[in-house]
Amino acid sequence: MVGRDKRWRDEAAAHVHRVGYQATLCDRGVDAMTVLALGLPVDVLVIDTALQGSLCCSRLAVEARVLRPNLRIVFASDDTDDGIADMIPDALTVDRDRLTGGEVVGTVRDVLAGRLS
């Protein structure tokens, strides 16, 4: 999970951990790219669309797909992010509020099972 809001990342990761999944948390896009470049296991990349910096949300998604063409990507959106998902047409865009509670687990499960795209 990549995003500047530590509380959001920690809460979502806690729910993911409770059901037996692992989560790697990054607050910057460059850190997430390092995880991917090192070949660490990542099945779903959840990116907060408010992510800023040299590897902002859309650029991180594009660069991640260059490294891992089949990587599943979920954008956590606050509904003000017009057009971000257009960069990665098969990415799932979910309201950030849905990814703070237990619903993050259902979303990750559905993405892993291929039920959402």
Secondary structure, 3 states (H helix, E strand, C coil): CECCCHHHHHHHHHHHHHCCCCCCCECCHHHHHHHHHCCCCCCEEEEECCCCCCCCHHHHHHHHHHHCCCCEEEEEECCCCCCHHHHCCCCEEEEHHHHCCCHHHHHHHHHHHCCCC
